[in-house]
Each structure stands twice: as C-alpha cells, then as structure tokens.
Amino acid sequence: MASKFLDLAAPVAAALKVGTPIVAIETGFFMRLPYPKNYTALQECEQAFWRRDCVPCCVGVVDGRLKAGLTKEDLDKMCRAGGNAARGELPNLAADKGTSGTGASATMAIAKMAGIVPVMAPGLSDSLADMDALSASARMVFCGKVAPDRALLYAARSVAVLRQDEVDALTDAYLLQRDLELTESSVIPCGETLGDLAEKASAAALDLKKKTDFR
C-alpha cells in the first residue's frame, strides 16, 4: 500500500497499473540551473523518455507532498523554488509544507516507495551519503560518468558499476543481484550525457519489463 504522503501523477499511476516501463528522474540535479532553464531542461528530459516508449517520472516535493510524477504546475512551482533535498530532509519538508527538487537519495527513496525502477540520477556520484543510500536499496540507477576513484568507493559499498553498452548485461546483472537476496546492492550503468542516460535507462526499463513478464 502506497504511503499517505505520496502522490502519483496520473500517467505514472496508469503505467504502474498496466505495467508500462517507468523511469524515475532525480530533479535536484537540474536545480543547479536557474529558472526557467531548469524547467526547460526537465521537460526536454521527459520528452526523451516519451520518445522511447517509457513513462518519465520526475520526483520532487511540492507543498509538503512527495511526488512521483509532476504535473506542469507542480514542475513549474518546484523549479521556481529550487532545492536539492536529501532523503533525511523529506520529513521536515512534509511537516513545513515545503517545495524542493530531490537529490539522489531522496529520489531513490520516493521511487522505492512508489515501486518504480530504474532511477536516473545524474548527480549521484557527487555524494557519499547517496552512495550509502544506494547500497541499502535494490535499485538499478543511471548516473553520470564515474571516475575510477569514485568507482572504488562504490565497490567498497557493494554497489556494482557497469560500463557495458549492452542492455542485456545491465538488466541481467540487476536481476541476478535481486534473485541472490544476499545483499541489496545495485547496478549503476554510466553515461556521458543526459541523452545517453535517457537512452540507456529507457532501453533497460523496456528490457527489464520483458524479462520480468517472461519470468
């Protein structure tokens, strides 16, 4: 049962009901841009997923409500407010009826609450706290290019970083980790640009849908 603090946007709720692939998008990364550039960039990112037959799910907090999917009004309000909330800040935002974009750890927490995988988190590699959050959740996350020293930190937290281009390798690695049930480490496919991330995330989401349906 979904949390009473969580709102699902209509397209996301419909996709969850029928099983259409969904990709959650970290919005805090885009809040580095001033308004309205952040608004335009997020809309362009959403369109990249729609073109690839995946439902984009921008994650954020609007008026204290955790949002899995944002209406145009929600998106505009969040982009005007800015912010890059971490998972630990969500309770205060809810209590204060606050509005903010969500960083990687908060995005993963809300996506898990909504039952959405995978997650596109371009800013993930910037934060050790986000890595710790990732290692405690069964997520398949798409982030920006990971430096070798950063990859070692991921590995120390049992988070696999894959550089393969083949979608099969990505989804199979995720499914194997999930099936082992030994740890809840996650797969992080890396990409160079937002377009590259959207391409990989949507392709893996479609492939994951096919493989889980087959099982």
C-alpha positions, 0 to 999 in steps of 0.5 A: 500500500502506497504511503499517505504522503505520496502522490502519483501523477496520473500517467505514472499511476496508469503505467504502474497499473498496466505495467508500462516501463517507468523511469524515475528522474532525480530533479535536484540535479537540474536545480543547479540551473536557474529558472526557467532553464531548469524547467526547460531542461526537465521537460526536454528530459521527459520528452526523451523518455516519451520518445522511447516508449517509457513513462518519465517520472520526475520526483520532487516535493511540492507543498509538503507532498512527495511526488512521483510524477509532476504535473506542469504546475507542480514542475513549474512551482518546484523549479521556481523554488529550487532545492536539492533535498536529501532523503533525511530532509523529506520529513521536515519538508512534509511537516513545513509544507515545503517545495524542493527538487530531490537529490539522489537519495531522496529520489531513490527513496520516493521511487522505492516507495512508489515501486518504480525502477530504474532511477536516473540520477545524474548527480549521484556520484557527487555524494557519499551519503547517496552512495550509502543510500544506494547500497541499502536499496535494490535499485538499478540507477543511471548516473553520470560518468564515474571516475575510477576513484569514485568507482572504488568507493562504490565497490567498497559499498557493494554497489556494482558499476557497469560500463557495458553498452549492452542492455542485456548485461545491465538488466541481467546483472540487476536481476541476478543481484535481486534473485541472490537476496544476499545483499541489496546492492545495485547496478549503476550503468554510466553515461556521458550525457543526459541523452545517453542516460535517457537512452540507456535507462529507457532501453533497460526499463523496456528490457527489464519489463520483458524479462520480468513478464517472461519470468 
